[in-house]
Amino acid sequence: MKFTVKFNQNSVISFLIFEITVTAVKFYIVQAVPGLYVYNSIANLIISCFLLPFLIPALGTAFFQKRNFLLISFFIFSSVICFQIAVFPENAETILSGLVKIMGMSFGCLIAAYTLTDYELFYHKLVNASHLIICCALIQYVAFEFFGVVGTEQLDYNMSFGFFLVIPTIMEFLEIWAEKKKRWINLFFFVLSSVMIVTMGSRGAVLAVFIGCVLGFYSKTKLRRALDFFLACVSSMAGVFLLFHYQSIAKFFYDFLVKYNIKSRMLAMLAYGDITWSAGRDILQEKVGKMIAKHPLIGNGMLSDNSSHNIFYEVILFYGYPVGILLILFLLAEWMKILYSEDEYKRKLMIVFGSYAIVDSLLNLTVLGKDMFWIYLGLALSTKLMKKNRGNVE
């Protein structure tokens, strides 16, 4: 049998879908099956081996279609890594241990997203993947809440559980407003996923979903259909009501869930006024601030410390104030593009990945070695700001 590798958009899409879906599905299954989490490292190794056949054709497609960007990006990535190892040898072991993730996930996702041009096909495949991810999340949810199955470092909430559901939840929300029949299926998945995030996920995931839904609603809805207008009015009134009565509403749902032995850390904090968004990050960032003060010009080196939980602190800690401020300005400029694509499907994808990437980068660990941040950045870099007098965004 002759094996051939095709360098086309299908290769790029397959890589991105594999990266987004398999990682999430693996997490939920490993956490849901009793005792399986001890084999998590083996599962990650297997996924890496299967990812390679998807990554190579995607990079090959980029070489033929976006060669300059591929070569320039590779030069920047490799130069920065080599420079950091040479100047900060104390960080070399940490950098080298994360090199596979940095080049395989971050670099690979950046290049694939930049090379992507068939946004409609990718969007529809991501919708189907979202159904699968939500169903797998439901398996873990049921296993934990009703059978007491405890996975790795399981607490009364699970940050990874919630963030893996961010992309699928926003996708389902966008599909509710699509021009098609059977939107109730997407509504069902959206409600199901939202409930799981609120009861078992983290505040960051809720915030990312909220931002994605707001941006998606106002970028897509034209309020010409009667149903759209009705839903817009209802959601606006519901939003105002929630704003003024969130504490009593949270207490009602928390007490209701407790009757069925389902506890939600976030609902409890909302109900009793204990909600904070820092979650101890301010203490960690105070330590990071002291580290920055020691080396304000050149920084402490890449991956010198991962406790900042904020990309603005992180880039200044790693690279110092001069380079860090330039990187921050660059990121802000790319984040501003989130609604600027003229292609409808690309705009939706930028909303989905941008909502995840921005919140994740401001609240969680380093973006180096992650995927969603770099997928959004690739989409943003390939988006040119629209010229004036070209009409409204469709």
N, C-alpha and C positions, 0 to 999 in steps of 0.2 A: 504494500500500500504506500502510495506516495504522499508525503506530508508537505503541505504548502502553507506558507504564512502570507496572509493578505494584509496589506497596509492601506487601510481605508477607515472611514468614520466608524464602521462597526467595531473595529479593533479598539478604538478610543472609548467608545460607549461601553463595550464589554468590560474593559479594565475598570472604568469608573463605577459601573454597577456592581461588579464583583467586590471592589474595595468597600463600597458603602454597605452592601447587603451582607456579605459573608461575615464580616467582622461583627456586626450586630447580632446576626443569627447565632454565631458561635458563642457570644457572650451570654445570650439568654438561655441557650440549651445547656451550656456548661454550668450555669448557676441554678438551673431548674432540676437537673438530675442529681440525686443525692450522691455525694462523694466524687462526682465527676470533676469538680473544680481543681482537684489535686493534679489533674492532667492538663491544666490550662496552658502550661508552657509547651507541652507537646502539641496541643491543638494550634497554638500560635505558629509553631514551626511548620506544621502541615499546611496551614493557610499560606504562609510565606512561600512554600514550594509551589503551591498551586497558583499563587499570584504571579509568579515569574512568567509563565507562558502568556499571561494577559498583558503584563507590563512591556515585554519586548516588542510585540506588534504595535502597541500604542506609541512607544518611543520611535519605532520605525516609521510609523505614519507621520509623526512630528518631524522626523528627519527629512521626509520628502515634501511635506506641506508647509512646515514652519521651521525650516532649517536654521535660519539666523537666530530666532528666539531660543531654540533648543541649545545651540552652541554657546550663545551669550550667557544663558542661564546656567549651563553647566560650568562655564568658566568662572562665573561669579560664585556659585556654590563651592566649587573645589578650591578656588583661591581663598575664600573666606575661611574655610575649614583648615587649609594648610597654614595660613597666616596665624590663625588662632592657636593651633598646635605648636607652632614655632615660638610665638611670643608668650604663650601661657602653657608651658609644658605640664604644669600641675593639673590642667584640665584635659590633657590628652586622653587619658584612659576613659573618662566619661564621654568625650566626643566620639572616640572610636567605638565604644560600646553602643552608641546610638546611631552610628553611621548608616547602618542598613535601613533603619526607619527614616532617617533624614533624606537619604537619596532614593530609597524605594517608595516611601509614602509621600513625603512632602514634595520632593523634586518631581516624582512621577505624576502626582496629582496636579501640580502646577502646569507641567508640560501638556498633560492630557486635556485639562480644562481649557488651556489656551488654544490647543489644536482643534478642539470641538467646534463644529459648524452646524451639524444636524441637531439643533436644539430640540426640535419637535419630537424626534425619535427618542432622544435621551430622556426627555420629559415623560413621555408615555411609559417608557420602560421603568422609570423611577416611580411612577404611580403604582405599577404592579408590584415592584419591590417593596413599596411602602405597606401594601396589604400583608405581604409575607412577614415583614419585620414586626408589625403590630400583632399578628397572630402568634409569633414566637415570644413576644413580650408577654402576651396573655398567659402563655404556658408557665413562664417564670412567676408571674404575678399570682396565679392560682396555686402554684407549688409552694410559694412562700406564705401567702396569706391564709390558705386553707389546710395545707399539709405540713407547714412548718419547716420546709426545706431551706436550709441556710447555706448560701454559697460563700465565696471568698469575701471576708471583711464585711459581711452583711450587717447593717445597723437597722435602726428604725426608718431609715430612708436609704436610697442608693443613687448616688450622683450619676454613675454610668448608665443605670437603668433609664433615668429620665432623659439624658442627653442623646442616647441612641434613638429615642422616640421623637426628637425634635423635628428632624427632616420629614419622617412619615406623617407626623401630625399636621405640619404646615402644608404638605402636599395634599392631604385629604381636604383641608380647608379650602385650598385653591380650587380643587375639583368640585366642591359644593357650588361654586359660582360659575362653573363652566357651562357652555351652551350644549347641553346634552340631557338625555333622559337618565333615569335611575340615579339621580344625585343622592337619593336617600342612603345608598350604599356607602358613599363617601361620608355622609353625615354620621352614619353608624360608626364607621371606623374612627372618625374625628372625635366623637364623644367618648368612645371606648378608650382611645389613646390618651385623651385629655384627663379622664378620670384616673387612669393608671399613673400618669405623671404626677397629678396632684396628691394622690394617696401614698405613692411609693417613691416618687422622684424627688428632685431638688428644686429650690427656688430659681436657680439659674436656668434650668430647663423650661420652667413656667414662663420666665421672662423672655426667653428666646422665642417660644411659641407665640406669646402675646405680641411681640414686635413683628414677627412674620405675618401673623394674621391681620394686624392693623395695616401694614404696608401692602399686603396682598389684596385686602379689601378695597382700599382707596386707589390702588393702581389699576384694578380690573373692573370694578363695578361702575357702570355708567348710569344705573338707576332708571333705565328705559323700560325694563320689564317690570310688570306689576309685582311679581314675586320678589325681585331684587329690591324694589323700593320698600316693600313691606318688611323684608328681613333687615334692611338697613335701619329702618325706624325702630324696629324691635330691639336690634343689637345696640343701638345708640341709647335707647331708654334703659336697657339692661345694664349698660356700662355705667351710666349715671347712678342708677340704683345701687349697683355694687360698690361704687366709690364711697357712697355715704353710709352704707349699711354692711360693709364687708365683714366686720367683726361678728355681728350677730348671725350673719349667714354662715360664716366659717364655723361658729359654735354649733349651729343647727346641724350641719353636715358632719362635723366631727362627732357629736353625740350620737347621731344616727349610725355612723360607721362603727363606733365603739360597741354598740349593741350586737353587732355581728363579728366582734373581735377583730375588726380591721382598724388599725391605727395609722394616722397620718401626722407625721412630725410637722409638716408645713401648716396643715389646718389647725393643729393645736397651738402653734406659735401665733397664727393669725387671730385665733379665737381669744387668746388670753393676753394679747398685746406684747408678745415676746419676739415678734419678727424683726430681724435685722438682716441687712444685706452684706455686712462685712464678714460675719461668721468667723471671727477671729483673724481675718486676713489683715486687719489693721495692725495687729501685733507682729505678724510676720513681715509686713511691709516696713514697719519701724526698724526691724533688724536689717532689711535690705537697704533702707535709707542710710544707715550707718556704713554699710559696705560700699555704697556708692560714694560717700563722702571721702573714703580712703583713696579712691582712684577715680576722681571725677572726669578726667580727660580721656583716658584710654580704657576705662572700665576694668572689670575683673575677669573678663574673658567669657567666651561662649560656654553655656551650661555650667558656669561656676557655682550657681545656686538656683534652685527651681522653686523657691518658696515665695516668690513675689506675687504669684496669682494675678498678674496684671501685665499686659504686654508693654505698657508705657514704662513701668518700673523696670521690666525685664530688659528692654533694649538699651536703656541707660546703664543698667547694671552690667550688661555684657560688653557694651561697646563704648561707654562713656557719653558725656553730654553732647559733644559736637556731632558725632555720628548718630547717636540715639535720637536727637531732636530731628535730624534730617529724615530718619526712618519713620518717626512718628508723623511728620508732615506728609510723607509719602503715603502712609497707611490711611490717614484721614482723607486724602485726596481720592484714593481708590474706594474707600467706604462710601464716599459721596456719590459714586456712580451707581449705587444700588438700584435706582429707578430710571437710569438713563438709557437703557438699551431700547432701540427701536423695534427689535424683534420681540414679539409677545412672549414666546416661550423662553427666550434667553432672559428676559426681564423677570419672569416667574422664577427661573432657576437662581438668579442672582438674589432675589428676595429670600428664597429658601436657604441657600447656603450662606448668604450674608448675615441673616438673623442668627444663625447658629454660630458663625465664625466670630462675629463681633462680641457677642455675649461670652462665648467660651474663652476668647483671648483676653477679656477684661476680668474674668472671675477665676479661671482655672490655671493649670500648669502650663509650661512652655508650649508654644505652637510648633516648635521643632520636632519633627517625627509624627505630627498629626496630619489629617487629611482634609477635613472640611474647610479649614482656614485657607489652605493652598488651592483648593478647588475654586473657592470664591475669588481668590486673588488672580488665578488664571483667567476666569471669566471677566473680571474687572479690567485686567490689563489688555484684553482683546476688545474692550469696549471703548469706542471713541465718543467723546462728548458731542451731542447733537448740535448742529449749526442752527443759528437763529433763522426764523422764517421758514422752518421746514415742517410746520404744523405741529399739532399736539401729539403727545406720545400715544400710540395705540396700545 
